[in-house]
Amino acid sequence: MTTIAPTTTKTLLRFATAGSVDDGKSTLVGRLLHDAKAILADQLAQVTATSAERGFVGGEFDFALLTDGLRAEREQGITIDVAYRYFATDRRSFILADCPGHVQYTRNMVTGATTADAVVVLIDARNGATEQTRRHLTVVHRLGIRHVIVAINKIDLLGYDADAFAEVAREVEEITDQIGLDTAHLIPVSALAGDNVATTSANTPWYSGPSLLELLETLPSIEEDTADLEPFRLDVQSVLRPQGGLAPGLDAEAYRDYRAVTGQITSGRISVGDEIDIHPAGMRTRVVGIDTADGSRETAGAPLSVALRLADDIDTARGSVLAAAGSLPPARTTLRAEVFPFTAAGLRTGDRVLVKAGTSTVKGIVTIDSRRNLTTNDSEPAEVLAGNDIGTATVRLSTALPLPDFREQGRAGGFLVIDPQTGATVAAGIHTPAEQTPTEAGA
């Protein structure tokens, strides 16, 4: 029986795949899973049999069939807009978000890419960079994805021609230069033949870089990239007090007085003895203990969930924010943000919404400022953003929130826009503040 290869490291990489319809994304994902030995024997046998029925001979099979079940579920109306797969190699564990390729599902790509450490954008080498390529690269740039891989596929159909690859690479570089995206990793691949997918290929001697899987195995994750660069931040989920029984490692007296604030570390790292600021209490204290499901420790970093014991009994509750001393951004009642609508109705000026940032949910009113023209990369005045648009908006909040600039602190600067009547998520937003006047800032 084929099983997932054991991993010798606990590092995890989250990555998303995106590409236009018929660029070969399903085949690439299937090939990647197959070559990483992440396909069970019974599924492999079924795919082999179905491939034979479709004319594949000599033991060959259609790699796209390995993800057909996911697409079939979408076609049946089941809500799996982004399909997730988990697999591992000897070097690393992965979570793969397989995003739909149709142009009308750009919003679903946002869902898959928001938590990704890297995004693989697929291009058909015969067609070159398309409007959808520009759209995908614009989205990953606006979301601040640190690692962008452009897999130029079907290079085998062009006779592994180095000049053909160079021409597509030039088109991609023109787009990335125009939208301001840092240099992307460009890899010539054949998803069908397996060239440069799991291992480097002798068919492309002119390419000296790693294969796709080799690159994914070595890219640093968001946590590895930023754990020591971004300041500590935790959005409080709850406050722990004794509920009976006895906590491991604590005597009865210590447990009776136990009090800790819990939540997932959004960014940075915290150690026992570090000073932190608390919103909205407006007070500073020290961390005197860090507890986890595996016991106490001296230090912890994102994205670990922790219970922090504090030196002072400060009023904290769900929605409070803990941050490294001196790093807490000013709480604002006005957010200027880039927004990505998720519904067909989209967003329009005057919409009354709920804004969920971290563990806080507050009321807000939306004003649409502009819509991004993905062909020219220009911003155009607008009052409505449709379900597939990207634009900027001003959101006025009923309660001030200390959101950092998304461009500086990533996930901590993101939020969701929710319909207060239905509870449906209307849009995702990333806080990208311009200069704000004192009257726009909250307490």
C-alpha positions as CSV (number, residue, x, y, z in Angstrom):
1,M,0.0,0.0,0.0
2,T,1.3,3.4,-0.9
3,T,1.6,5.7,2.1
4,I,2.6,9.2,2.8
5,A,6.4,9.4,3.2
6,P,7.4,10.0,6.8
7,T,8.6,13.5,7.6
8,T,11.8,14.1,9.7
9,T,10.9,17.8,10.3
10,K,8.1,19.6,12.0
11,T,8.2,22.6,9.7
12,L,5.0,23.2,7.8
13,L,4.6,25.1,4.5
14,R,1.1,26.3,3.4
15,F,0.9,27.0,-0.3
16,A,-1.8,27.6,-2.9
17,T,-2.0,26.8,-6.6
18,A,-3.7,29.1,-9.1
19,G,-3.9,29.2,-12.9
20,S,-6.2,29.8,-15.8
21,V,-8.6,27.1,-17.0
22,D,-6.8,24.4,-19.1
23,D,-3.3,25.6,-18.1
24,G,-2.8,22.1,-16.5
25,K,-3.2,23.0,-12.9
26,S,-5.1,19.8,-12.0
27,T,-2.5,17.7,-13.7
28,L,0.3,19.6,-11.9
29,V,-1.4,19.1,-8.5
30,G,-2.0,15.4,-9.3
31,R,1.6,14.9,-10.4
32,L,2.9,16.7,-7.3
33,L,0.8,14.5,-5.0
34,H,1.8,11.3,-6.9
35,D,5.5,12.0,-7.0
36,A,5.5,13.0,-3.3
37,K,3.9,9.6,-2.6
38,A,0.8,11.2,-1.2
39,I,-1.7,9.0,-3.0
40,L,-3.2,5.9,-1.4
41,A,-2.9,2.7,-3.3
42,D,-6.7,2.2,-3.8
43,Q,-7.1,5.7,-5.2
44,L,-4.1,5.1,-7.5
45,A,-5.6,1.8,-8.7
46,Q,-8.9,3.5,-9.4
47,V,-7.3,6.4,-11.4
48,T,-5.1,3.9,-13.3
49,A,-8.2,1.9,-14.3
50,T,-10.2,5.0,-15.3
51,S,-7.2,6.3,-17.3
52,A,-7.0,3.0,-19.2
53,E,-10.7,3.4,-20.1
54,R,-9.9,6.8,-21.5
55,G,-7.1,5.5,-23.8
56,F,-4.0,5.8,-21.6
57,V,-1.7,2.9,-22.3
58,G,1.4,1.3,-20.9
59,G,0.6,2.0,-17.3
60,E,0.3,5.8,-17.9
61,F,-2.6,7.6,-16.4
62,D,-4.3,11.0,-16.2
63,F,-2.9,12.9,-13.2
64,A,-5.8,15.3,-13.4
65,L,-8.1,12.5,-12.2
66,L,-6.4,12.7,-8.8
67,T,-8.3,15.9,-8.2
68,D,-11.4,15.2,-10.3
69,G,-13.4,14.2,-7.2
70,L,-12.9,17.7,-5.8
71,R,-14.1,19.3,-8.9
72,A,-17.1,16.9,-9.1
73,E,-18.1,18.0,-5.7
74,R,-18.1,21.6,-6.8
75,E,-20.2,20.7,-9.9
76,Q,-22.8,19.1,-7.6
77,G,-23.2,22.3,-5.7
78,I,-21.3,21.3,-2.6
79,T,-19.5,24.4,-1.2
80,I,-15.8,23.5,-1.6
81,D,-14.6,26.6,-3.4
82,V,-11.0,25.9,-2.3
83,A,-10.0,22.3,-1.8
84,Y,-7.3,21.5,0.7
85,R,-4.8,18.6,0.5
86,Y,-2.3,17.5,3.2
87,F,0.9,15.7,2.3
88,A,4.5,15.3,3.4
89,T,7.9,14.4,2.1
90,D,11.0,13.3,4.0
91,R,11.9,17.0,4.5
92,R,8.6,18.8,5.1
93,S,4.9,18.7,5.7
94,F,2.5,20.7,3.4
95,I,-1.0,22.1,3.3
96,L,-2.0,22.7,-0.4
97,A,-4.9,25.0,-1.2
98,D,-6.2,24.1,-4.7
99,C,-7.9,27.3,-6.0
100,P,-10.5,27.3,-8.9
101,G,-9.1,28.6,-12.2
102,H,-12.2,30.3,-13.7
103,V,-11.9,34.1,-13.9
104,Q,-15.1,34.6,-11.9
105,Y,-13.6,32.8,-8.9
106,T,-10.8,35.2,-8.2
107,R,-12.5,35.8,-4.8
108,N,-12.0,32.1,-4.0
109,M,-8.3,32.4,-4.8
110,V,-8.1,35.2,-2.1
111,T,-9.6,32.6,0.3
112,G,-6.9,30.1,-0.5
113,A,-4.0,32.5,-0.7
114,T,-4.7,34.5,2.5
115,T,-3.0,32.1,4.8
116,A,-0.4,30.8,2.3
117,D,3.3,31.1,2.7
118,A,3.7,30.7,-1.0
119,V,1.6,30.7,-4.2
120,V,2.3,28.7,-7.3
121,V,0.8,30.5,-10.4
122,L,0.6,28.2,-13.5
123,I,1.0,29.4,-17.1
124,D,0.6,27.5,-20.3
125,A,3.9,28.1,-22.1
126,R,2.1,28.1,-25.5
127,N,-0.3,30.9,-24.4
128,G,2.1,33.0,-22.3
129,A,0.9,35.4,-19.7
130,T,-2.8,36.1,-19.9
131,E,-5.3,38.5,-18.2
132,Q,-5.9,35.8,-15.6
133,T,-2.1,35.6,-15.0
134,R,-2.1,39.4,-14.3
135,R,-5.1,39.0,-12.0
136,H,-3.5,36.2,-10.0
137,L,-0.2,38.0,-9.7
138,T,-2.0,41.2,-8.7
139,V,-3.9,39.4,-6.0
140,V,-0.8,37.7,-4.5
141,H,1.0,41.0,-4.5
142,R,-1.9,42.9,-2.8
143,L,-2.1,40.1,-0.2
144,G,1.6,40.4,0.5
145,I,2.5,36.8,-0.3
146,R,6.2,36.5,0.3
147,H,7.0,33.7,-2.1
148,V,5.6,33.6,-5.6
149,I,6.4,30.7,-7.9
150,V,5.5,30.9,-11.6
151,A,5.4,27.4,-13.1
152,I,5.6,27.7,-16.9
153,N,3.8,24.5,-17.9
154,K,3.7,22.3,-21.0
155,I,7.2,23.1,-22.0
156,D,7.4,19.7,-23.5
157,L,4.9,20.7,-26.2
158,L,7.4,23.4,-27.2
159,G,10.2,20.9,-27.5
160,Y,11.8,22.1,-24.3
161,D,12.8,25.3,-26.1
162,A,14.8,27.6,-23.9
163,D,13.9,30.6,-26.1
164,A,10.2,29.9,-25.6
165,F,10.6,29.8,-21.9
166,A,12.6,33.0,-21.9
167,E,9.8,34.8,-23.9
168,V,7.2,33.8,-21.3
169,A,9.5,34.7,-18.5
170,R,10.0,38.2,-20.0
171,E,6.2,38.6,-20.2
172,V,5.9,37.7,-16.5
173,E,8.7,40.0,-15.5
174,E,6.9,42.9,-17.3
175,I,3.8,42.3,-15.3
176,T,5.6,41.9,-12.0
177,D,7.5,45.1,-12.6
178,Q,4.3,47.0,-13.5
179,I,2.4,45.9,-10.4
180,G,5.4,46.2,-8.1
181,L,5.8,42.5,-7.2
182,D,9.2,41.3,-6.1
183,T,11.0,38.9,-8.3
184,A,9.1,35.6,-8.7
185,H,10.7,32.1,-9.0
186,L,10.3,31.0,-12.6
187,I,10.4,27.2,-13.3
188,P,9.9,25.5,-16.6
189,V,7.7,22.4,-16.0
190,S,5.8,19.6,-17.7
191,A,3.1,18.5,-15.4
192,L,2.2,15.6,-17.7
193,A,5.8,14.3,-18.2
194,G,7.0,15.3,-14.7
195,D,9.8,17.6,-15.8
196,N,11.0,19.8,-13.0
197,V,8.0,18.9,-10.8
198,A,9.6,16.6,-8.1
199,T,13.1,16.4,-9.5
200,T,15.1,18.4,-12.1
201,S,14.9,17.2,-15.6
202,A,17.6,16.4,-18.1
203,N,15.3,17.8,-20.8
204,T,16.0,21.3,-19.7
205,P,19.8,21.5,-19.3
206,W,19.5,25.3,-19.8
207,Y,17.6,25.6,-16.5
208,S,19.9,25.5,-13.4
209,G,17.3,26.1,-10.7
210,P,15.5,23.6,-8.4
211,S,12.4,21.6,-9.2
212,L,9.1,22.8,-7.9
213,L,9.0,20.4,-5.0
214,E,12.6,21.0,-4.1
215,L,11.9,24.7,-3.9
216,L,8.8,24.2,-1.8
217,E,10.8,22.0,0.6
218,T,13.3,24.8,1.2
219,L,11.3,28.0,1.2
220,P,10.9,29.6,4.7
221,S,7.4,29.7,6.0
222,I,5.8,33.0,7.2
223,E,6.6,32.1,10.8
224,E,10.3,31.3,9.9
225,D,10.5,34.5,7.8
226,T,9.0,36.8,10.4
227,A,9.1,35.3,13.9
228,D,12.1,37.4,14.9
229,L,11.2,40.4,12.7
230,E,7.6,41.2,13.6
231,P,6.6,42.3,17.1
232,F,4.6,40.0,19.3
233,R,0.8,40.2,19.1
234,L,-2.0,38.0,20.5
235,D,-5.7,38.6,20.2
236,V,-7.3,37.3,23.5
237,Q,-9.7,34.4,23.0
238,S,-10.6,33.9,26.6
239,V,-9.4,34.1,30.2
240,L,-8.7,30.9,32.2
241,R,-9.6,30.5,35.8
242,P,-9.7,27.3,38.0
243,Q,-12.7,25.1,37.0
244,G,-11.9,22.2,39.3
245,G,-9.3,19.5,39.2
246,L,-5.6,20.3,39.3
247,A,-3.4,21.6,36.5
248,P,-0.3,19.5,35.7
249,G,2.8,20.9,37.4
250,L,0.9,23.2,39.8
251,D,0.3,22.6,43.4
252,A,-3.2,23.2,44.9
253,E,-2.4,26.7,46.1
254,A,-0.9,27.8,42.8
255,Y,-3.8,26.4,40.9
256,R,-6.3,28.1,43.1
257,D,-4.8,31.5,42.1
258,Y,-4.2,30.6,38.5
259,R,-5.3,33.1,35.9
260,A,-4.1,33.3,32.3
261,V,-5.2,34.9,29.0
262,T,-5.4,32.6,26.1
263,G,-5.2,32.9,22.3
264,Q,-3.1,32.2,19.2
265,I,0.0,34.2,18.7
266,T,-0.6,36.1,15.5
267,S,3.0,37.3,15.0
268,G,6.4,37.5,16.6
269,R,7.6,35.7,19.8
270,I,7.1,36.1,23.5
271,S,9.3,35.1,26.4
272,V,8.9,34.9,30.2
273,G,9.9,38.3,31.6
274,D,8.9,40.3,28.4
275,E,6.9,43.5,28.9
276,I,3.6,43.8,26.9
277,D,1.0,46.5,26.4
278,I,-2.7,45.7,26.6
279,H,-5.6,47.1,24.6
280,P,-8.1,48.5,25.5
281,A,-6.9,48.6,29.1
282,G,-4.0,50.9,28.1
283,M,-1.7,49.3,30.6
284,R,1.7,47.6,30.6
285,T,2.7,44.5,32.4
286,R,5.1,41.5,32.3
287,V,4.6,37.9,31.2
288,V,5.4,35.6,34.2
289,G,4.4,32.3,32.7
290,I,3.7,30.7,29.3
291,D,1.6,27.5,29.3
292,T,0.7,25.3,26.3
293,A,-1.1,22.0,25.8
294,D,2.4,20.4,26.0
295,G,3.3,22.1,29.3
296,S,5.0,25.3,30.3
297,R,7.8,26.9,28.4
298,E,10.1,29.9,28.5
299,T,9.4,31.2,25.0
300,A,6.7,30.8,22.3
301,G,6.2,32.1,18.8
302,A,3.5,32.3,16.1
303,P,1.3,30.5,15.3
304,L,1.3,28.6,18.7
305,S,-1.8,28.8,20.9
306,V,-0.8,29.8,24.5
307,A,-2.0,30.7,27.9
308,L,-0.1,33.7,29.3
309,R,0.2,34.4,33.0
310,L,0.6,38.1,33.7
311,A,2.3,39.9,36.6
312,D,-0.7,42.2,37.2
313,D,-4.4,41.5,37.5
314,I,-5.5,43.6,34.5
315,D,-9.0,43.6,33.1
316,T,-8.8,41.6,29.9
317,A,-11.5,39.7,28.0
318,R,-12.2,38.3,24.5
319,G,-11.3,41.0,22.0
320,S,-8.4,42.5,24.1
321,V,-5.0,42.7,22.3
322,L,-1.6,41.9,23.8
323,A,1.4,43.3,22.0
324,A,5.1,43.7,22.7
325,A,5.8,46.9,24.7
326,G,5.8,49.9,22.5
327,S,4.6,48.1,19.4
328,L,0.8,48.4,19.8
329,P,-0.6,50.5,16.9
330,P,-3.0,53.3,17.6
331,A,-6.6,52.3,17.9
332,R,-8.6,53.8,15.0
333,T,-12.2,54.3,14.3
334,T,-11.4,54.6,10.6
335,L,-9.8,52.0,8.5
336,R,-8.5,52.6,5.0
337,A,-8.2,49.2,3.4
338,E,-7.9,47.1,0.2
339,V,-11.0,44.9,0.0
340,F,-11.8,41.7,-1.8
341,P,-15.6,41.0,-2.1
342,F,-16.7,37.4,-1.8
343,T,-20.4,37.6,-2.8
344,A,-22.1,38.3,-6.2
345,A,-23.7,41.4,-4.6
346,G,-20.3,42.8,-3.6
347,L,-19.9,45.9,-1.5
348,R,-21.3,49.4,-2.0
349,T,-21.0,52.8,-0.4
350,G,-23.3,53.1,2.6
351,D,-23.4,49.4,3.5
352,R,-23.7,48.7,7.2
353,V,-21.6,45.7,8.2
354,L,-19.8,43.9,11.0
355,V,-16.0,44.0,11.0
356,K,-14.2,41.0,12.6
357,A,-10.5,41.6,13.3
358,G,-8.8,39.1,15.5
359,T,-11.3,38.2,18.2
360,S,-13.1,41.5,18.1
361,T,-16.3,42.1,16.1
362,V,-17.6,45.7,15.8
363,K,-20.1,47.6,13.7
364,G,-19.0,49.6,10.6
365,I,-20.1,51.6,7.6
366,V,-18.4,51.2,4.3
367,T,-17.4,53.9,1.8
368,I,-16.0,52.5,-1.5
369,D,-13.2,54.7,-2.7
370,S,-11.8,53.1,-5.9
371,R,-11.7,49.9,-8.0
372,R,-8.5,48.5,-9.4
373,N,-8.3,48.1,-13.1
374,L,-6.5,44.8,-13.4
375,T,-5.5,45.4,-17.0
376,T,-3.8,48.8,-16.4
377,N,-3.2,48.4,-12.7
378,D,-4.7,51.8,-12.2
379,S,-7.2,52.8,-9.5
380,E,-10.5,54.2,-10.8
381,P,-13.2,56.0,-8.7
382,A,-16.1,53.7,-7.8
383,E,-19.0,53.4,-5.4
384,V,-19.6,49.7,-5.9
385,L,-17.3,46.7,-5.9
386,A,-18.7,43.6,-7.6
387,G,-18.0,40.0,-6.4
388,N,-14.9,39.7,-8.6
389,D,-13.4,43.1,-8.1
390,I,-10.5,44.4,-6.0
391,G,-10.7,47.9,-4.6
392,T,-10.1,50.3,-1.7
393,A,-12.6,51.4,0.9
394,T,-12.9,53.4,4.0
395,V,-14.6,51.6,6.9
396,R,-15.8,53.7,9.9
397,L,-16.0,51.7,13.1
398,S,-18.2,52.0,16.1
399,T,-15.3,51.0,18.4
400,A,-11.6,51.8,17.8
401,L,-9.4,48.8,16.9
402,P,-5.6,48.7,17.0
403,L,-5.0,47.2,13.5
404,P,-1.4,47.4,12.2
405,D,-0.5,48.1,8.6
406,F,-1.0,44.8,6.7
407,R,2.1,45.5,4.6
408,E,4.2,45.6,7.8
409,Q,2.6,42.9,10.0
410,G,0.7,40.7,7.7
411,R,-2.2,38.7,9.2
412,A,-2.6,41.0,12.1
413,G,-3.7,43.7,9.7
414,G,-6.4,41.7,8.1
415,F,-10.1,41.6,8.8
416,L,-13.4,40.2,7.6
417,V,-16.5,42.1,6.5
418,I,-19.8,40.4,7.6
419,D,-23.4,40.9,6.7
420,P,-25.1,41.7,10.1
421,Q,-28.4,40.2,8.9
422,T,-27.3,36.9,7.5
423,G,-23.9,36.4,9.1
424,A,-22.4,35.7,5.7
425,T,-18.8,36.8,5.0
426,V,-19.1,39.6,2.4
427,A,-15.5,40.5,1.9
428,A,-11.9,40.2,3.2
429,G,-10.0,43.4,3.9
430,I,-6.4,44.3,4.6
431,H,-5.6,47.5,6.5
432,T,-3.3,49.7,4.3
433,P,-3.5,53.1,5.9
434,A,-2.6,56.3,4.2
435,E,-1.9,59.4,6.2
436,Q,-4.8,59.8,8.7
437,T,-5.7,63.0,10.4
438,P,-6.0,63.2,14.2
439,T,-9.8,63.2,13.9
440,E,-9.7,59.8,12.1
441,A,-7.8,58.1,14.9
442,G,-9.6,56.6,17.8
443,A,-8.6,56.6,21.5
